[in-house]
Amino acid sequence: MECKEILEKLDMYLENRLNDIEKYRIEKHLEVCSKCSKEYKELKGVFDLLSSHPVVLPPEDFTEKVMNQIKIKSKANNIRTIIIKKWGISFVAAGLLIFVLNTSFGYSTEDISSYIYEKPLSINSQITNCLKEIPSVVSRTYKKLDFKQIKFFKNK
């Protein structure tokens, strides 16, 4: 027997599930092959460790509880999937609508970006021009005032 075949059958050998001929062939191979012998010793250690511990039995309703939890999670996932599909379709539709509206008016991206850059500059210059005129307007108004006709209230 080759090492690959021996390694595949080691667990069955340890569980005593092989016929006498296969057991004999594995034993003879383990006597001459150090690699397979090492693997056998490690696997036997695991089997011995597992067999030394008592078997723990689950509660009687364990399977039922697990299946109920699976159903609950499945329903929650179905609801979440439905919501995601509906909102996902809505977002895709909205994105396509925005794309179509942005490209259907014939403006290039350069036009849009220059408009975005130049429009605030023109608004800024309009505000600056208005602010520059304020002192002259105040000065003209002040000169037109006749202080003799203005009556100031006195506190009594």
VMD Tcl script that draws the C-alpha trace (Angstrom):
set ca {
  {0.00 0.00 0.00}
  {1.08 3.56 -0.66}
  {1.26 6.28 1.98}
  {-1.70 8.17 0.51}
  {-3.95 5.12 0.79}
  {-2.71 4.37 4.31}
  {-3.35 7.93 5.50}
  {-6.87 7.82 4.07}
  {-7.67 4.59 5.96}
  {-6.01 5.38 9.31}
  {-9.20 6.61 10.96}
  {-11.07 3.47 9.89}
  {-8.15 1.37 11.20}
  {-8.35 3.12 14.59}
  {-12.13 2.61 14.69}
  {-11.64 -1.10 13.82}
  {-13.77 -0.86 10.68}
  {-11.39 -2.65 8.28}
  {-11.18 -6.31 7.33}
  {-8.25 -8.43 8.52}
  {-6.29 -8.19 5.27}
  {-6.37 -4.37 5.21}
  {-5.46 -4.23 8.91}
  {-2.46 -6.48 8.28}
  {-1.29 -4.38 5.30}
  {-1.57 -1.15 7.31}
  {0.33 -2.65 10.27}
  {3.15 -3.84 7.99}
  {3.34 -0.42 6.31}
  {3.45 1.38 9.67}
  {6.44 -0.78 10.69}
  {8.53 0.49 7.75}
  {7.21 4.04 7.12}
  {8.14 6.67 9.71}
  {5.91 9.36 8.15}
  {2.76 7.23 8.35}
  {3.77 5.95 11.83}
  {4.03 9.52 13.08}
  {0.61 10.37 11.62}
  {-0.83 7.20 13.17}
  {0.53 8.10 16.64}
  {-0.89 11.64 16.44}
  {-4.28 10.41 15.25}
  {-4.31 7.68 17.93}
  {-3.61 10.36 20.55}
  {-6.62 12.34 19.35}
  {-8.82 9.21 19.36}
  {-7.65 8.29 22.88}
  {-8.29 11.81 24.14}
  {-11.78 11.89 22.65}
  {-12.67 8.43 23.92}
  {-11.59 9.31 27.48}
  {-14.22 12.05 27.77}
  {-17.83 11.20 28.52}
  {-20.36 11.61 25.75}
  {-22.44 14.74 26.22}
  {-25.99 14.42 25.00}
  {-27.87 17.52 23.91}
  {-31.27 18.34 25.43}
  {-34.24 16.58 23.84}
  {-35.62 19.79 22.31}
  {-32.23 20.93 20.96}
  {-33.00 20.12 17.31}
  {-36.39 21.81 17.50}
  {-34.88 24.97 19.00}
  {-32.16 25.11 16.35}
  {-34.67 24.64 13.54}
  {-36.91 27.38 14.98}
  {-33.94 29.76 15.14}
  {-33.11 28.94 11.52}
  {-36.69 29.72 10.49}
  {-36.66 33.01 12.39}
  {-33.34 34.06 10.83}
  {-34.57 32.97 7.41}
  {-37.71 35.10 7.72}
  {-35.68 38.11 8.86}
  {-33.29 37.66 5.94}
  {-36.21 37.36 3.50}
  {-37.75 40.60 4.78}
  {-34.36 42.34 4.64}
  {-33.77 41.04 1.12}
  {-37.16 42.28 -0.06}
  {-36.57 45.72 1.43}
  {-33.09 45.94 -0.07}
  {-34.40 44.88 -3.47}
  {-37.19 47.47 -3.43}
  {-34.97 50.31 -2.20}
  {-32.13 49.19 -4.43}
  {-34.34 49.37 -7.49}
  {-35.57 52.80 -6.38}
  {-32.03 54.11 -5.92}
  {-30.94 52.75 -9.29}
  {-33.97 54.34 -10.96}
  {-33.30 57.67 -9.22}
  {-29.65 57.55 -10.26}
  {-30.56 56.84 -13.87}
  {-33.13 59.64 -13.84}
  {-30.56 62.12 -12.50}
  {-28.04 60.95 -15.08}
  {-30.53 61.33 -17.94}
  {-31.66 64.76 -16.75}
  {-28.08 65.97 -16.36}
  {-27.02 64.83 -19.80}
  {-30.22 65.56 -21.73}
  {-29.99 69.37 -21.60}
  {-26.92 69.48 -23.82}
  {-24.54 70.96 -21.27}
  {-21.07 69.53 -21.20}
  {-19.28 68.93 -17.94}
  {-16.91 71.79 -18.80}
  {-19.87 74.17 -19.13}
  {-21.31 73.02 -15.84}
  {-18.00 73.26 -13.99}
  {-17.25 76.73 -15.40}
  {-20.77 77.84 -14.42}
  {-20.22 76.50 -10.91}
  {-16.93 78.39 -10.69}
  {-17.94 81.67 -12.42}
  {-21.40 82.16 -10.90}
  {-20.15 82.65 -7.32}
  {-17.49 85.04 -8.62}
  {-20.10 87.20 -10.34}
  {-22.29 87.18 -7.21}
  {-19.26 88.12 -5.14}
  {-18.41 91.03 -7.45}
  {-22.03 92.29 -7.34}
  {-21.98 92.27 -3.54}
  {-18.60 94.02 -3.49}
  {-19.85 96.72 -5.87}
  {-22.91 97.33 -3.70}
  {-20.75 97.61 -0.59}
  {-18.49 100.12 -2.35}
  {-21.48 102.36 -3.09}
  {-22.73 102.49 0.51}
  {-20.35 105.27 1.72}
  {-21.23 107.55 -1.20}
  {-24.98 106.96 -0.70}
  {-24.66 107.71 3.02}
  {-22.60 110.82 2.28}
  {-25.15 112.18 -0.25}
  {-28.01 111.47 2.13}
  {-26.19 113.19 4.97}
  {-25.60 116.28 2.84}
  {-29.28 116.50 1.91}
  {-30.44 116.45 5.50}
  {-31.54 119.74 6.98}
  {-30.69 119.44 10.64}
  {-32.56 122.61 11.52}
  {-35.89 121.00 10.68}
  {-35.20 117.81 12.58}
  {-36.62 117.85 16.07}
  {-34.95 115.71 18.63}
  {-36.98 114.39 21.51}
  {-35.88 115.28 24.95}
  {-36.37 112.96 27.85}
  {-38.66 114.49 30.44}
}
mol new
graphics top color blue
foreach p $ca { graphics top sphere $p radius 0.5 }
foreach p [lrange $ca 0 end-1] q [lrange $ca 1 end] { graphics top cylinder $p $q radius 0.2 }
display resetview
